Amino acid sequence: MKMKKTGNNLSELDLHEFESKFQIHLPNDYKEFMLRSNGGIPVDGWIFNYVEDGDSNRSVIRDFLVIYKEESKVNVYDDLARAYIAIQNEQSAPQNYLPIATDPGGNIIFLNAGKDKNGEVYFGNHEWEDDETGYIFMSLIANSFSEFINNCYTDE
């Protein structure tokens, strides 16, 4: 699967600094993805399936968020750090849930970057809120980033 409009190349040190800054633990498969592409837009329109409220659904990845080495002076929509800070400031997701991608409707694909359940991928419906936590309503998509990517497909 090819990507366009990717960010600048990252190094292992860049990823380590990102993890340290936000006190998160990026799973190895996601690190490998970021080292290869650093986010970007899937060329072929990757589709993924998810179950929400018992119903099977599908969506498409609009873009994967980018790690910028230097803080941007403008509000770049695909900036992973800014997106994570915004989610945490709004308290709309648990501490270690990293927004890694978006769909065309503004929904968020999250990666659990905590020590527990590290690597799980969730679909976050920005229009629904969990009554108990106040967080964006999330549905598990995959148990790992690799599984998520492997389950994506194109509409032929």
For each residue, the residues with C-beta under 8 A, 3 or more apart:
1: 42 43 44 46 149 152
2: 42 43 44
3: 6 37 39 40 41 42 43 64
4: 40 41 43
5: 40 41 63
6: 3 37 38 39 40 66
7: 10 37 38 39 40 66 67 68 78
8: 38 68 69
9: 35 38
10: 7 14 15 34 35 38 67 69
11: 14 15 35
12: 15 16 31 35
13: 16 17
14: 10 11 17 18 67 69
15: 10 11 12 18 19 26 31 34 35 67
16: 12 13 19 20
17: 13 14 20 21
18: 14 15 21 22 24 26 67 80 81
19: 15 16 22 23 24 25 26 113
20: 16 17 23
21: 17 18 81
22: 18 19 81 84 98
23: 19 20
24: 18 19 96 98 113 114
25: 19 96 113 114 115 118
26: 15 18 19 30 31 34 98 111 113
27: 30 31 111 113 118 119 144 145
28: 31 32
29: 32 33 119 144 145 146 149
30: 26 27 33 34 100 111 119 145
31: 12 15 26 27 28 34 35
32: 28 29 35 36
33: 29 30 36 37 64 145 149
34: 10 15 26 30 31 37 38 39 67
35: 9 10 11 12 15 31 32 38
36: 32 33
37: 3 6 7 33 34 40 64
38: 6 7 8 9 10 34 35 66 67
39: 3 6 7 34 63 64 65 66 67 78 80
40: 3 4 5 6 7 37 63 64 66
41: 3 4 5 62 63 64
42: 1 2 3 45 46 61 63 64 152
43: 1 2 3 4
44: 1 2 154
45: 42 60 61 154 155
46: 1 42 60 61 152 153 154
47: 58 59 60 61 152 153 154 155
48: 58 59 60 61 109 123 141 148 151 152 153
49: 56 57 58 141 151
50: 56 57 58 59 123 139 141
51: 54 55 56 57 139
52: 55 57 123 125 137 139
53:
54: 51
55: 51 52
56: 49 50 51
57: 49 50 51 52
58: 47 48 49 50
59: 47 48 50 103 104 105 107 123
60: 45 46 47 48 103 104
61: 42 45 46 47 48 64 101 102 103 109 152
62: 41 101 102 103 104
63: 5 39 40 41 42 78 101 102
64: 3 33 37 39 40 41 42 61 100 101
65: 39 78 79 80 83 99 100 101 102
66: 6 7 38 39 40 76 78 79 80
67: 7 10 14 15 18 34 38 39 80 81
68: 7 8 71 72 76 79 80 81
69: 8 10 14
70:
71: 68 81
72: 68 75 76 79 82
73:
74:
75: 72 79 82
76: 66 68 72 79 82
77:
78: 7 39 63 65 66
79: 65 66 68 72 75 76 82 83
80: 18 39 65 66 67 68 83 84 98 99 100
81: 18 21 22 67 68 71 84 85
82: 72 75 76 79 85 86
83: 65 79 80 86 87 99 108
84: 22 80 81 87 88 98 99
85: 81 82 88 89
86: 82 83 89 90
87: 83 84 90 92 93 97 99 108
88: 84 85 91 93 95
89: 85 86
90: 86 87
91: 88 134 135
92: 87 134 135 136
93: 87 88 97 99 108 110 124 135 136 138
94: 97 114 133 135
95: 88 114
96: 24 25 112 113 114 115
97: 87 93 94 110 111 112 113 114 122 124 138
98: 22 24 26 80 84 110 111 112 113
99: 65 80 83 84 87 93 102 108 109 110 124
100: 30 64 65 80 109 110 111 121
101: 61 62 63 64 65 108 109
102: 61 62 63 65 99 106 107 108 109
103: 59 60 61 62 106 107 109
104: 59 60 62
105: 59 126
106: 102 103 126
107: 59 102 103 123 124 125 126 127
108: 83 87 93 99 101 102 123 124 126 136
109: 48 61 99 100 101 102 103 121 122 123 124 141 148
110: 93 97 98 99 100 121 122 123 124 138
111: 26 27 30 97 98 100 119 120 121 122 145
112: 96 97 98 116 117 118 119 120 121 122
113: 19 24 25 26 27 96 97 98 118
114: 24 25 94 95 96 97 117 118
115: 25 96 118
116: 112
117: 112 114 120
118: 25 27 112 113 114 115
119: 27 29 30 111 112 143 144 145
120: 111 112 117 140 142 143 144
121: 100 109 110 111 112 140 141 142 143 144 145 147 148
122: 97 109 110 111 112 138 139 140 141
123: 48 50 52 59 107 108 109 110 138 139 141
124: 93 97 99 107 108 109 110 136 137 138
125: 52 107 128 136 137 138 139
126: 105 106 107 108 136
127: 107
128: 125 136 137
129: 134 135 136 137
130: 133 134 135 136 137 138
131:
132:
133: 94 130
134: 91 92 129 130
135: 91 92 93 94 129 130 138
136: 92 93 108 124 125 126 128 129 130
137: 52 124 125 128 129 130
138: 93 97 110 122 123 124 125 130 135
139: 50 51 52 122 123 125
140: 120 121 122 143
141: 48 49 50 109 121 122 123 148 151
142: 120 121 145 147 148 151
143: 119 120 121 140 147
144: 27 29 119 120 121 147 148
145: 27 29 30 33 111 119 121 142 148 149
146: 29 149 150
147: 121 142 143 144 150 151
148: 48 109 121 141 142 144 145 151 152
149: 1 29 33 145 146 152
150: 146 147
151: 48 49 141 142 147 148
152: 1 42 46 47 48 61 148 149
153: 46 47 48
154: 44 45 46 47
155: 45 47
156:
